[in-house]
Amino acid sequence: MELYEVMRTTAAVRDFTDDPLPDDVLARILDNARFAPSGGNRQGTRVVVVRDAGVREGLVEVTGPGARRYLAQRAAGEAPWSAWTPSAVTEEQVARTEVPSWVTTPLRQAPVVLVVCVDLRAVAAIDKDLDRVGVVAGASVYPLVWNILLAARNEGFGGTITTMAVAEEPALKELLGIPEPFAVAAVVPLGKPVRQVKRLSRVAVSELTRLDHWSGPPLPD
């Protein structure tokens, strides 16, 4: 596929057919995705490839607590898991929240689930001393995750970046035997989409940009 078409049609895929994702195709996806940039070119990422049904059920279990909190906060009109605005949702509200099938089915249905990890010794967390949640360290892992989805789209497959399980990272690491000092960055189910989105909706360039200053004019579309 043409590059811009891939970029404009790589959607979040959660519904998969029964088609397999063969090892040779997955290897080709990862072989191309590995050329993503990373901080200092340290390449501190590792990927656990999950096909086993029992391990998948473990992933479903550790996904539950984070998903309940996300959905309870969303139902209360909050921005889920916000690092800026404190939540007023109670633990009782969280406990009463059911996890819908759209959260768990992809983990069971996709032919493969990738758990993407990053070596914390290899990231440059330039913003770690600022009085806010850190984001810069993600530059060492998320380009790879996105490259995986772009490469999958090029091969006729799809997936989505999920992070609900990371809320229970100790249990997730125990499930998969992930050692210190690795952190889990994403859980990515991959498979053949039931349907492929032809066009995605995004904000215009004029909404995305400002010239020279936050109060400057936008870059024209």
Order of alpha helices (4+ residues) and beta strands (2+ residues): alpha-alpha-beta-alpha-alpha-alpha-beta-alpha-beta-alpha-beta-alpha
